[in-house]
Amino acid sequence: GLPLLGQVKSTVNLREVGSSIVYDIDAEAYNKLVYQRNDNVVLIVLKLPKNEADWVTVDLDYMAIKHCCYWYKVTGPRTENTRSKALHIPKAQSFDSGTLLNMLQHLNRHKRLP
């Protein structure tokens, strides 16, 4: 198979800056992702509502998670920060099943994410 590595993080603390959202990832967690030495490492950030009771709705027919996900292709170098690294993710990089399918199709043709 094709090497696509990913990690999912969830947070209520995303900031909007222009056409991007900003996610502050723990510096050690970021460096572990960079250390994978793989051209195809993706961080998926799930934006959650501030109110925890609004995060998930469950019914017999479905489960819905509120808000949305964004994806970020992790590239080096490692951060020298000791606490966190601010990742600026374009709002256009929303993540859903179609996004995943597009990534896998791209990998199948090109062997690496753009």
Order of alpha helices (4+ residues) and beta strands (2+ residues): beta-beta-beta-alpha-beta-beta-beta-beta-beta-beta-alpha
